[in-house]
Amino acid sequence: MKKLLIGLGILAVLVGGSYAALAMFISPERIKNTVLPTISDVLGRDVGINGDISISLFPTFGLKLEKLYVANPADLKGNMLEVEKATVAVAVLPLLKKELEIREFTLIEPKLSAVITKDGTANWTFEGLEGTTPTAEAGATEATPTELPLADLRINSIAIKDGTITYQDRMAGTSMNFTKANFSIKMPTLDATADIEGSALMDGQKLKGTLKLETPYRLMHGEEASLKLDASTPYADIIAEANLVYTAETTRPVFRADLTQINLAGDGFSTSGVGEFGIVWGNTRPEITANLNLGFLEVDSANVPSAAEGQAAPATATAEPIEWSNERIDFSGLNAFDAQASLKIDQIKADGRLIGPLNVALTVVDRRLVIALKRFDIFDGQTTGEVVLNTRTDIPSASIETHLTGLQIERALPDEAEPYGASGTIASHTKLTTKGHSVKAFVNNLNGVVDLTATQVGATKFDLEKTAELHLGALGPVVTKNVSDKTIAAIKQKLTTMAFSTVFKNGNGQTVIKFEGPVLAQGGEGIVNLPAADISLRMNPLLKANETRDIVLPFYIEGPLNAPEFKPDQDGITREVARQAARICAQKLLGKALKKGDGKLGILGNILQDASNLQADETQTEGEADANAQQDPNPVKDLKKAFGSLLGK
């Protein structure tokens, strides 16, 4: 008994001495005067506490901080991180058994400001940490621990309360704001279920979700553990289940997730399927594999909101001018990993119409990205293609090539595609190349061709009045006033060809359009100027009004690419009227001469005499013109009367 008491006394002295030593070593003053300056030096940023600091050592090691902050880099105002209050409490005795018990870890009102500046620098990149990662010697392999440093981990409470996260990408001109963010983790032991819950407002719209990881101990020891996710976002509701495996091999740690179920449903779409995801470390770059197989994808455009809930729609529909960015594109992400991924969708439906299956593969190997469209069946047509982005060279380059055959026009046009409706088959081919360090450079260096042809095209519906009004504005009703029903019926015949071709050279696309048929034909040409972001095309549609008369109604398509305008070619229309009038006059003169039955010289004389009479008619008085208007109207006299004469039955 005496020895036991002596032993307990010695233990008490040791514990008391250790406590006193820790109290002297870990004090609010030492944290402020020594620890925080050291952290500031390491990060290259000012780190400080403007409030109180309190410490407890036993039976839990506790630390409470008020008004903690981490400053932004010198070229940015304000702080990157602010925390109104932080509390940490860890049980001491379990540490002796290699067990970590987190009694509490709470951040009250944290505010994180994440910024990417216009030169591409992120404010979460700390200058003090750059270049501190040790470089492995040639031929050396990084050792991976095969045993876990902890025998157990218990989390009573990890929480974030009323947090705010602001993200700004000043290069891209985008931003996101998360407010009222609340987050919690609870896990009694590694053999139990880890429960994670979170909620926030993203730009005023609610996010919430729960995640359950069963038996994390199994995952930490290379065995399979199950994961369940249930989340609601402004864009979709997500339900997913997966089996996770992590193996810490000697040189190549591996993480794998088998998605046994994934369901996505949002405003205007729904899908379901399975997949897999994996990461292998140990080589020059991590190797990522990801495959997603969806049984179906349904899209309903009528249910897609035009403006996000809680946000006002734009005041006007005026399109902003397109300005190509000259900022240098950061392709460094392609050097961060190698990847192989695929997406397969067995069935795609859009607005109730079956489109077809989709099969896309993606690979990233040594800074070269390839997206291969292996199959996309769209409205009975077959599409294949490939996009390549190569950043291995001094000047990054890109190329795209696609092939489409057999697309059925009637299936592709929506029911509301007034005033047109058509049947036929479309084929197209695209082959483009470009290079540069910015979007503007890619546009300026674009070269290649885009071709489209259609065969056996027929008009299943054709609203001539709406068509003319669309292209000619107020002149539309004048043009279509007296078009015969027989002409409208004839338009719904098979057309011979329809072709579109644009050849790009340094961003400028020389465009040619042809549309030929027995009643309706159209030709056109012009320039699509991508560097200037505008278009200038002159179209020459020809309409056969009846069995003997036709007319060309030229118009322009010009203006910004994102808001072109249709403008009638007034001068061209007037010239066409004069041409048709001259032809009609010639037909009348020739007809009169032939009726008189004279010889060749007599016919010529009669034509000249009648032409002289017609010229005299144009100099008649206003009263004489009114008296003769019903007998032989002059088609050049008035544009409206001319159109009526040319198109009359």
Residue pairs with C-beta under 8 A, 6 or more apart in sequence:
19 57
19 58
22 57
23 57
26 55
26 57
27 55
28 52
28 53
28 54
28 55
31 49
31 53
32 49
32 53
36 47
36 48
36 49
39 47
40 46
40 47
40 48
41 128
42 128
42 129
43 70
43 126
43 128
43 129
44 126
44 127
44 128
44 129
45 70
45 71
45 72
45 73
45 80
45 126
45 128
46 69
46 70
46 71
47 69
47 70
47 71
48 68
48 69
49 65
49 66
49 67
49 68
49 69
50 66
50 67
50 69
51 65
51 66
51 67
51 68
51 85
52 64
52 65
52 66
53 63
53 64
53 65
53 66
54 62
54 63
54 64
55 62
55 63
55 64
56 62
56 63
56 89
57 92
58 92
59 91
59 92
59 93
60 89
60 90
60 91
60 92
60 103
61 88
61 89
61 90
61 91
61 92
62 87
62 88
62 89
62 90
63 86
63 87
63 88
63 89
64 85
64 86
64 87
64 88
65 83
65 85
65 86
65 87
66 84
66 85
66 86
67 82
67 83
67 84
67 85
68 81
68 82
68 83
68 86
69 79
69 81
69 82
69 83
70 79
70 80
70 81
71 79
71 80
72 78
72 79
72 80
72 113
72 115
72 123
73 121
73 123
73 127
75 117
76 115
76 117
76 123
78 113
79 111
79 113
80 112
80 113
80 114
80 123
80 124
81 110
81 111
81 112
81 113
82 110
82 111
83 107
83 108
83 109
83 110
83 111
84 108
84 109
84 110
85 106
85 107
85 108
85 109
86 106
86 107
86 108
87 104
87 105
87 106
87 108
88 104
88 105
89 102
89 103
89 104
89 105
90 100
90 101
90 102
90 103
91 101
91 103
94 100
94 101
94 152
94 154
97 151
98 149
98 150
98 151
98 152
99 150
99 151
99 152
99 153
99 154
100 150
100 152
100 153
100 154
101 153
101 154
101 156
102 153
102 154
102 155
102 156
102 157
102 158
103 156
103 157
104 156
104 157
105 157
105 158
105 159
106 157
106 158
106 159
106 160
106 161
107 159
107 160
107 161
107 163
108 161
108 162
109 161
109 162
109 163
109 164
110 160
110 163
110 164
111 163
111 164
111 165
111 166
112 163
112 164
112 165
112 166
113 123
113 166
113 168
114 122
114 123
114 124
114 165
114 166
114 167
114 168
115 122
115 123
115 167
115 168
115 170
116 122
116 123
116 168
116 169
116 170
116 171
116 172
117 123
117 170
117 171
118 170
118 171
118 327
119 171
120 171
120 327
120 328
120 330
136 142
141 250
141 251
141 282
142 251
142 282
143 250
144 248
144 249
144 250
144 251
144 253
145 248
146 248
146 250
148 220
148 221
152 189
152 190
152 217
153 187
153 189
153 190
153 216
154 187
154 188
154 189
154 190
155 185
155 186
155 187
155 194
156 186
157 184
157 185
157 186
158 184
158 185
158 186
159 182
159 183
159 184
159 185
160 181
160 182
160 183
160 184
161 182
162 180
162 181
162 182
163 178
163 180
163 181
163 182
163 183
163 200
164 177
164 178
164 179
164 180
164 181
165 176
165 177
165 178
165 181
165 200
166 175
166 176
166 177
166 178
167 175
167 176
167 177
167 178
168 174
168 175
169 175
171 327
176 202
176 203
177 202
177 203
178 200
178 201
178 202
178 207
179 200
179 201
180 199
180 200
180 201
181 198
181 199
181 200
181 201
182 198
182 199
182 200
183 196
183 197
183 198
184 195
184 196
184 197
184 198
185 194
185 195
185 196
186 194
186 195
187 193
187 194
187 195
187 216
189 217
190 215
190 216
190 217
190 220
191 215
191 217
192 215
193 212
193 213
193 214
193 215
194 212
194 213
194 216
195 210
195 211
195 212
196 210
196 211
196 212
196 213
197 209
197 210
197 211
198 207
198 208
198 209
198 210
199 206
199 207
199 208
199 209
200 206
200 207
200 208
201 207
202 233
202 234
203 308
203 311
204 310
204 311
205 234
205 308
205 309
205 310
206 232
206 234
207 231
207 232
207 233
207 234
208 231
208 232
209 229
209 230
209 231
209 232
209 238
210 229
210 230
210 231
211 227
211 228
211 229
211 230
212 227
212 228
213 219
213 225
213 226
213 227
213 244
214 225
214 226
214 227
214 228
215 225
215 226
216 225
218 224
218 225
219 225
219 244
219 245
219 246
220 246
222 245
222 246
222 247
222 248
223 245
224 243
224 244
224 245
225 243
225 244
225 245
226 241
226 242
226 243
226 244
227 240
227 241
227 242
227 243
227 244
227 257
228 240
228 241
229 238
229 239
229 240
229 241
229 242
230 238
230 239
231 237
231 238
232 238
233 266
234 308
234 309
235 266
235 267
236 264
236 265
236 266
236 269
237 263
237 264
237 265
237 266
238 262
238 263
238 264
239 261
239 262
239 263
240 259
240 261
240 262
240 263
241 259
241 260
241 261
241 262
242 257
242 258
242 259
242 260
243 257
243 258
243 260
244 255
244 256
244 257
245 254
245 255
245 256
245 257
246 253
246 254
246 255
246 256
247 253
247 254
251 282
252 280
252 281
252 282
252 283
253 280
253 281
253 282
254 278
254 279
254 280
254 281
255 278
255 279
256 276
256 277
256 278
257 276
257 277
257 278
258 276
259 274
259 275
259 276
259 277
259 292
260 274
261 272
261 274
262 272
262 273
262 274
262 275
262 292
263 270
263 271
263 272
264 270
264 271
264 272
265 271
267 303
267 304
267 305
268 299
268 300
268 301
268 302
268 303
268 304
268 305
269 297
269 298
269 299
269 300
269 304
270 297
270 298
271 294
271 295
271 296
271 297
271 298
271 345
272 294
272 295
272 296
273 292
273 293
273 294
273 295
273 345
274 292
274 293
275 290
275 291
275 292
275 293
276 289
276 290
276 291
277 288
277 289
277 290
277 291
278 288
278 289
278 290
279 286
279 287
279 288
279 289
280 286
280 287
283 338
285 335
285 336
285 337
285 338
286 336
286 337
286 338
287 337
287 338
287 339
287 340
288 337
288 338
288 339
288 340
288 341
289 339
289 340
289 341
290 339
290 340
290 341
290 342
291 341
291 342
291 343
291 344
292 342
292 343
292 344
293 344
293 346
294 343
294 344
294 345
294 346
295 346
295 347
296 345
296 346
296 347
296 348
296 349
297 345
297 347
297 348
297 349
298 348
298 349
299 348
299 349
299 350
299 351
300 351
300 352
301 350
301 351
302 351
306 313
307 313
307 314
318 563
319 560
319 562
319 563
320 562
321 533
321 560
322 533
322 560
322 561
322 562
323 533
324 438
324 439
324 440
324 443
324 531
324 533
325 438
325 439
325 440
326 438
326 439
326 440
326 441
327 438
327 439
328 437
328 438
329 396
329 437
329 438
329 439
331 367
331 389
331 391
331 396
334 364
334 367
334 368
334 369
334 389
334 391
335 367
335 391
337 364
338 364
338 365
338 366
339 362
339 363
339 364
340 361
340 362
340 363
341 361
341 362
341 363
342 359
342 360
342 361
342 362
343 358
343 359
343 360
344 357
344 358
344 359
344 360
345 357
345 358
345 359
346 357
347 354
347 356
347 357
348 354
348 355
348 356
348 357
348 358
349 355
351 414
353 379
353 411
355 377
355 378
355 379
356 376
356 377
356 378
356 379
356 380
357 375
357 376
357 377
358 375
358 376
358 377
359 373
359 374
359 375
359 376
360 371
360 372
360 373
360 374
360 376
361 371
361 372
361 374
362 369
362 370
362 371
362 372
363 369
363 370
363 372
364 370
366 392
367 390
367 391
367 392
368 388
368 389
368 390
368 391
368 392
369 387
369 388
369 389
369 390
369 391
370 386
370 387
370 388
370 389
371 386
371 387
371 388
372 385
372 386
373 383
373 384
373 385
373 386
373 387
373 402
374 384
375 382
375 383
375 384
376 382
376 383
376 384
377 383
378 404
378 407
378 412
379 407
379 408
379 411
379 412
380 406
380 407
380 408
380 411
381 404
381 405
381 406
381 407
381 408
381 426
382 404
382 405
382 406
383 402
383 403
383 404
384 402
384 403
385 400
385 401
385 402
385 403
385 430
386 399
386 400
386 401
386 402
387 398
387 399
387 400
388 398
388 399
388 400
389 396
389 397
389 398
390 396
390 397
390 398
395 435
395 436
395 437
396 435
396 436
396 437
397 433
397 434
397 435
398 433
398 434
398 435
398 442
399 431
399 432
399 433
399 434
400 430
400 431
400 432
401 430
401 431
401 432
402 428
402 429
402 430
403 428
403 429
404 426
404 427
404 428
404 429
405 427
406 425
406 427
407 425
407 426
407 427
408 423
408 424
408 425
408 426
409 422
409 423
409 424
409 425
409 426
409 454
409 457
410 421
410 422
410 423
410 424
410 460
412 426
413 420
413 421
413 422
418 463
418 466
419 461
419 462
419 463
419 464
419 465
419 466
419 467
419 470
420 459
420 461
420 462
420 463
420 467
421 459
421 460
421 461
421 462
422 457
422 458
422 459
422 460
423 456
423 457
423 458
423 460
424 454
424 455
424 456
424 457
424 458
424 495
424 498
425 454
425 455
425 456
426 452
426 453
426 454
427 452
427 453
427 454
427 455
428 450
428 451
428 452
428 453
429 449
429 450
429 451
430 448
430 449
430 450
430 451
431 448
431 449
432 446
432 447
432 448
432 449
432 450
432 504
433 446
433 447
433 448
434 442
434 443
434 445
434 446
434 447
435 441
435 442
435 445
436 442
436 444
436 445
440 531
443 507
443 530
443 531
444 506
444 507
444 530
444 531
445 506
445 507
446 504
446 506
446 507
446 530
447 504
447 505
447 506
448 503
448 504
449 501
449 502
449 503
449 504
450 500
450 501
450 502
450 504
450 509
451 499
451 500
451 501
452 499
452 500
452 501
453 497
453 498
453 499
453 500
454 497
454 498
454 499
455 497
455 498
456 494
457 494
457 495
457 498
457 517
458 492
458 493
458 494
458 495
459 491
459 492
459 493
459 495
459 520
460 492
462 488
462 491
462 492
464 480
464 483
464 488
464 491
465 476
465 477
465 480
467 476
468 475
468 476
468 477
468 479
468 480
468 553
469 476
469 477
470 476
470 566
471 539
471 541
471 553
471 555
471 566
471 568
472 479
472 553
472 555
472 568
473 566
473 568
475 568
475 573
475 643
478 639
478 640
478 643
478 644
479 543
479 551
479 553
479 643
479 647
480 647
481 643
481 644
481 647
482 545
482 644
482 647
482 648
482 649
483 543
483 545
483 546
483 647
484 545
484 546
484 649
486 546
486 547
487 519
487 543
487 544
487 545
487 546
490 518
490 519
490 544
491 517
491 519
491 520
493 517
493 518
493 519
494 517
495 515
495 516
495 517
495 518
495 520
496 516
496 517
496 518
497 514
497 515
497 516
498 514
498 515
498 516
499 512
499 513
499 514
499 515
500 511
500 512
500 513
500 514
501 511
501 512
502 509
502 510
502 511
502 512
502 528
503 509
503 510
504 530
506 531
507 529
507 530
507 531
508 527
508 528
508 529
508 530
508 531
509 527
509 528
509 529
509 530
510 525
510 527
511 524
511 525
511 526
511 527
511 528
511 537
512 524
512 525
513 522
513 523
513 524
513 525
513 537
513 539
514 522
514 523
515 521
515 522
515 523
515 541
518 544
519 543
519 544
520 541
520 542
520 543
520 544
521 541
521 542
522 539
522 540
522 541
522 542
523 539
523 540
524 537
524 538
524 539
524 540
525 537
525 538
526 535
526 536
526 537
526 538
526 557
526 558
527 535
527 536
527 537
528 535
528 537
528 561
529 535
529 536
530 561
533 560
533 561
533 562
534 558
534 559
534 560
534 561
535 557
535 558
535 559
535 560
535 561
535 564
536 556
536 557
536 558
537 556
537 557
537 558
538 554
538 555
538 556
538 569
539 554
539 555
539 556
539 557
540 552
540 554
540 572
541 552
541 553
541 554
541 555
542 550
542 551
542 552
542 553
543 550
543 551
543 553
544 550
545 551
545 646
545 647
546 647
546 649
549 580
549 584
549 646
549 647
551 576
551 577
551 580
551 643
551 646
551 647
552 572
552 576
553 568
553 573
553 576
554 568
554 569
554 572
554 573
554 576
555 566
555 567
555 568
555 569
556 566
556 567
556 568
556 569
557 564
557 565
557 566
557 567
558 564
558 565
558 567
559 565
573 639
574 639
577 635
577 636
577 639
577 642
577 643
577 646
578 636
580 635
580 642
580 646
581 634
581 635
581 636
581 642
581 645
581 646
584 635
584 645
584 646
585 611
585 614
588 610
589 606
589 607
589 610
589 611
589 614
590 603
590 607
592 606
592 610
593 602
593 603
593 604
593 606
593 607
593 610
594 603
596 602
596 603
596 606
598 605
598 606
617 628
617 632
617 634
618 634
620 628
625 634
625 637
633 641
633 645
635 641
635 642
635 645
635 646
636 642
